Amino acid sequence: MTSPADTADAATGLSAIWRDERLRGIAIQIGVILAFFACAFWLIGNVVANFTSLNKSFGFSFLWELPAGYDINQTLIPYNNADTHLRAAVVGLINTGLVAAIGIVLATLFGFVLGVLRLSNNWLASRLAYWYIEFTRNVPILLHILLWHGIIINTLPHPRQALALGDSAFLSNRGFYVPRPVFGDAFWVTVLAFAAAIAGVILLRRWAKQRQAETGRQTPVGWISLAIIAGLPLAAFAVTGAPLSFEIPKFQGFNFQGGLYLLPELVALTFALSIYTSAFIAEIVRGGISAVHKGQREASESLGLRPGKIMSLVILPQALRVIVPPLTSQYLNLTKNSSLAIAIGYMDLVATLGGITLNQTGREMESMILVMLIYLILSLMIAAFMNWYNQRIKFVER
Amino acid sequence: MKLASFATAAILGAVYATTAQAATLDDVRAKGKMNCIINTGLPGFAAPDDKGRWTGFDVDFCRAVAAATLGNANKAGFVTATGKTRFTKLRSGEGEVLSRNTTWTFSRDNDLQLTFIGTSYYDGQGFMIPKKLGVKSAKGLGGASVCIQTGTTTELNLADFFKSNGMKYNPVPIETNAEARENYLAGRCDVYTTDASGLAATKAAFDKPGDHLVLPEIISKEPLGPAVRQGDDQWADIVRWTLFAMITAEELGITSKNVKDIAAKGSKNPEINRLLGREPLQGREALGLSKDWAVFVISQVGNYGEVFERNLGPKTALGIARGVNALWGNGGLMYSPPFR
């Protein structure tokens, strides 16, 4: 017959460690770390062994030593097929950035409008928003992309029969063509006037705020700002003799020549990404607004504020604190989802560096490491910006 | 200390696991299956028929290698790959032979560590365009939108062709032949460019093939051939001589119909006897092939001419003439070293 005290005495060092909660925790952590490093070492060792047996070297010199040799259909910086793979990768990265930037702006706009509509007292508006959100966010993003691309290339006419909007803009299944602005010599004056107008508006707002704080009198800041921002550059533009002309796209041979144009792939991808992400953002916005205590609204109403003012001055600033952190992850999702561009042949980073360059040079490991690293850096940059913004709007305790 | 020794053991283990690979032929025999990397779908070269069975010129070559090594053409397995994934798939061992209308180039042979075993089809890059656009020559394609498969030699040829002719174009990058077809028919691009055989194959599958025209210019040399991983010379030789056996069989008039008869009765021509295993063929055993290997290939798959006629020839939807792919005696380029 053994008593509990006997068992404890008989315990060896090992089981003593196991029964001590703190030591047990440390032991498990050491075990996990060891297992992690073993896995990592095994993977790296395997790669090294496979590279040796294939007689392959590891290095990034192919990026600047070899000419890319392929053409890219959307280049925001000068590029031709004699440039290096590195430049081709940069062209791809810029294309990724373009889609992500437009996508984030559109998704935020759609998302906020939808989120507010979803809470609307108007039965039809809130139901429509509800169905829209449920439909879009429950269909995989790849299908959205293929759907929009399919719609554009199959339903819009050939450039020969392009739908003309006025005489200068055209819709076709090869893209959307708009006139290209050609800036004259004196155009910089207009740009300068625009910058001055913005600075003026900022000063005006500061003054108006101070005035309201001191005297309680409000200034119609919105209208005055609009007048300054529109008026000053226009005046400068007129005074300098309208130094701006437009290059109108013209159908010639196979395609429209001249003008600016948006590739159908760019339009389909941006549209699909922003529509899909806006549904998630709408839910985040709705959640954020609902999180503001209803007493806040009632208090604002009793002060006599109008519904629009209540939303913009009382509800939204408080809701933003709840909205911004999950919004950040939606922005990250949108940026990363843009790599699905490959499904419709939009030449983003994955299609250039992670696709054609990888294939033409046979450097899978290097290209993939670079692509992953670049996406990581992009995501960290977006996250850093959003964290900064979050700090700014955080509740300041007095 | 403990960590370091553990890591060393892990690395050594990994090195051991990868270097202890047996020769490809032994692997194939042990598995009883010969895996082949083929196109995701290109009529005439690799496409499933109405029963879901892979057929085509490239597919038949895979069956021939399976017949030579395993004695049974049906022991060939098929792994599909896009233009982009094919080399990675071969090198990572998903298949033993790459038979996917792949152009033999210097860089692929040397930089990508492949061994091309010969040319099974001499091809060249062409352009297809709807007749209603009224273009008669590739020189008139300036400003056109061109559908192009990414990760191919055609992509680079295209850039060179337009540059050397001082013309501009808008590339429309595409992953697979099926996607190219959709974009071309929807009018997203004016022109589709790929190997002339691929154009014939794609066009044959259109609802109205007569509305489209393959332009007369061939802008590149595209010697298409099977490739294997570099480093196993025995396996490369087996695949190479399987192709030569099929070409020689056509040259000597041995077909899938008469091969069994000839093998049973023997022939007055000693080369036929050597090929079909009735007389000794020095080096065959060193290569690890059975006496009947060529009989298996020819009886189960056919000679080169039969395979060509069955998949690509004038009686098929593709209707490609032998042209440069005829035997050297008939004015073509198909030439096999002797079986001696």
Boltz contact constraints between the chains, C-beta under 6 A:
constraints:
  - contact:
      token1: [A, 38]
      token2: [B, 10]
      max_distance: 6.0
  - contact:
      token1: [A, 41]
      token2: [B, 7]
      max_distance: 6.0
  - contact:
      token1: [A, 41]
      token2: [B, 10]
      max_distance: 6.0
  - contact:
      token1: [A, 42]
      token2: [B, 10]
      max_distance: 6.0
  - contact:
      token1: [A, 42]
      token2: [B, 14]
      max_distance: 6.0
  - contact:
      token1: [A, 45]
      token2: [B, 10]
      max_distance: 6.0
  - contact:
      token1: [A, 45]
      token2: [B, 11]
      max_distance: 6.0
  - contact:
      token1: [A, 45]
      token2: [B, 14]
      max_distance: 6.0
  - contact:
      token1: [A, 46]
      token2: [B, 14]
      max_distance: 6.0
  - contact:
      token1: [A, 49]
      token2: [B, 14]
      max_distance: 6.0
  - contact:
      token1: [A, 49]
      token2: [B, 15]
      max_distance: 6.0
  - contact:
      token1: [A, 49]
      token2: [B, 18]
      max_distance: 6.0
  - contact:
      token1: [A, 50]
      token2: [B, 18]
      max_distance: 6.0
  - contact:
      token1: [A, 53]
      token2: [B, 18]
      max_distance: 6.0
  - contact:
      token1: [A, 54]
      token2: [B, 113]
      max_distance: 6.0
  - contact:
      token1: [A, 69]
      token2: [B, 156]
      max_distance: 6.0
  - contact:
      token1: [A, 70]
      token2: [B, 155]
      max_distance: 6.0
  - contact:
      token1: [A, 70]
      token2: [B, 159]
      max_distance: 6.0
  - contact:
      token1: [A, 71]
      token2: [B, 159]
      max_distance: 6.0
  - contact:
      token1: [A, 71]
      token2: [B, 171]
      max_distance: 6.0
  - contact:
      token1: [A, 73]
      token2: [B, 170]
      max_distance: 6.0
  - contact:
      token1: [A, 73]
      token2: [B, 171]
      max_distance: 6.0
  - contact:
      token1: [A, 81]
      token2: [B, 159]
      max_distance: 6.0
  - contact:
      token1: [A, 153]
      token2: [B, 186]
      max_distance: 6.0
  - contact:
      token1: [A, 153]
      token2: [B, 188]
      max_distance: 6.0
  - contact:
      token1: [A, 154]
      token2: [B, 186]
      max_distance: 6.0
  - contact:
      token1: [A, 158]
      token2: [B, 187]
      max_distance: 6.0
  - contact:
      token1: [A, 173]
      token2: [B, 187]
      max_distance: 6.0
  - contact:
      token1: [A, 173]
      token2: [B, 188]
      max_distance: 6.0
  - contact:
      token1: [A, 253]
      token2: [B, 143]
      max_distance: 6.0
  - contact:
      token1: [A, 254]
      token2: [B, 143]
      max_distance: 6.0
  - contact:
      token1: [A, 254]
      token2: [B, 144]
      max_distance: 6.0
  - contact:
      token1: [A, 254]
      token2: [B, 190]
      max_distance: 6.0
  - contact:
      token1: [A, 255]
      token2: [B, 143]
      max_distance: 6.0
  - contact:
      token1: [A, 345]
      token2: [B, 173]
      max_distance: 6.0
  - contact:
      token1: [A, 345]
      token2: [B, 174]
      max_distance: 6.0
  - contact:
      token1: [A, 356]
      token2: [B, 150]
      max_distance: 6.0
  - contact:
      token1: [A, 359]
      token2: [B, 84]
      max_distance: 6.0
  - contact:
      token1: [A, 359]
      token2: [B, 151]
      max_distance: 6.0
  - contact:
      token1: [A, 362]
      token2: [B, 111]
      max_distance: 6.0
  - contact:
      token1: [A, 362]
      token2: [B, 112]
      max_distance: 6.0
  - contact:
      token1: [A, 364]
      token2: [B, 88]
      max_distance: 6.0
